[in-house]
């Protein structure tokens, strides 16, 4: 059985939030860090199921669908 991976933008769409908001959440959670204008996956992000890919011209991050649970827990703690 293969795991389902989503780009940050597709995951944001599924969660009904903007991609920028999701990136900010991932920074708060320690899964991403922002360097210049780009987001980079941290060790914690890799452990949570994030994976950096490249299409030749730009890099992007794929997330294991299970990261949704982490986001919901983070949101509950933020209330």
MOHU-V145701 format. One record per residue. N is the residue number from 0. D_LAST is the distance of its C-alpha to the last C-alpha in Angstrom with 1 decimal. Layout:
n=N d_last=D_LAST
n=N d_last=D_LAST
This chain:
n=0 d_last=35.6
n=1 d_last=34.1
n=2 d_last=30.4
n=3 d_last=28.8
n=4 d_last=27.7
n=5 d_last=26.1
n=6 d_last=26.1
n=7 d_last=22.9
n=8 d_last=23.8
n=9 d_last=24.5
n=10 d_last=21.3
n=11 d_last=19.4
n=12 d_last=21.7
n=13 d_last=21.0
n=14 d_last=17.2
n=15 d_last=18.0
n=16 d_last=16.7
n=17 d_last=18.9
n=18 d_last=20.4
n=19 d_last=19.6
n=20 d_last=15.8
n=21 d_last=16.2
n=22 d_last=18.4
n=23 d_last=15.9
n=24 d_last=13.3
n=25 d_last=16.3
n=26 d_last=17.2
n=27 d_last=13.9
n=28 d_last=14.4
n=29 d_last=18.0
n=30 d_last=19.7
n=31 d_last=21.2
n=32 d_last=22.7
n=33 d_last=24.0
n=34 d_last=27.7
n=35 d_last=29.4
n=36 d_last=28.3
n=37 d_last=27.8
n=38 d_last=25.1
n=39 d_last=26.4
n=40 d_last=25.3
n=41 d_last=24.7
n=42 d_last=26.0
n=43 d_last=22.5
n=44 d_last=22.4
n=45 d_last=25.8
n=46 d_last=24.9
n=47 d_last=22.0
n=48 d_last=24.7
n=49 d_last=25.0
n=50 d_last=28.6
n=51 d_last=30.2
n=52 d_last=33.0
n=53 d_last=35.4
n=54 d_last=37.4
n=55 d_last=40.0
n=56 d_last=38.8
n=57 d_last=35.1
n=58 d_last=32.7
n=59 d_last=29.6
n=60 d_last=27.1
n=61 d_last=27.1
n=62 d_last=24.2
n=63 d_last=24.8
n=64 d_last=23.1
n=65 d_last=21.4
n=66 d_last=19.0
n=67 d_last=17.0
n=68 d_last=15.9
n=69 d_last=14.7
n=70 d_last=12.7
n=71 d_last=11.0
n=72 d_last=10.4
n=73 d_last=9.0
n=74 d_last=6.6
n=75 d_last=5.5
n=76 d_last=5.6
n=77 d_last=3.8
n=78 d_last=0.0
